[in-house]
Amino acid sequence: MDTIVCSGIEVPVDDDGFIHKPECWNPEMASVLAATEGVEALTPEHWKVIDYIRAYFEENDVAPRVRTMCKETGLNLRQIFDLFPSGPAKGACKVAGLPEQTGCV
């Protein structure tokens, strides 16, 4: 099993780098996960997406659909890919601390 290190604590992740327990996520961990996606620094726009994804997941126990994410954050799909180069399902959801999603996000 792979791990990432955040504040000196090893956190288990799956083969694709998603954390196993979303409840263990914290903002510092987002920066560590972002670095694994090639994102050097999290901007306010990154946090807009991260906060939206986390709130949606907490309420619905699933990641939001991309179309809904774009509508609710005011960012278009191109902007989300600019923020998270591996996309909303892989990059954004991983940085937001969600487990890996199956199906269409």
Secondary structure, 3 states (H helix, E strand, C coil): CEEEEECCEEEEECCCCCECCHHHCCHHHHHHHHHHCCCCCCCHHHHHHHHHHHHHHHHHCCCCCHHHHHHHHCCCHHHHHHHCCCHHHHHHHHHCCCCCCCCCC
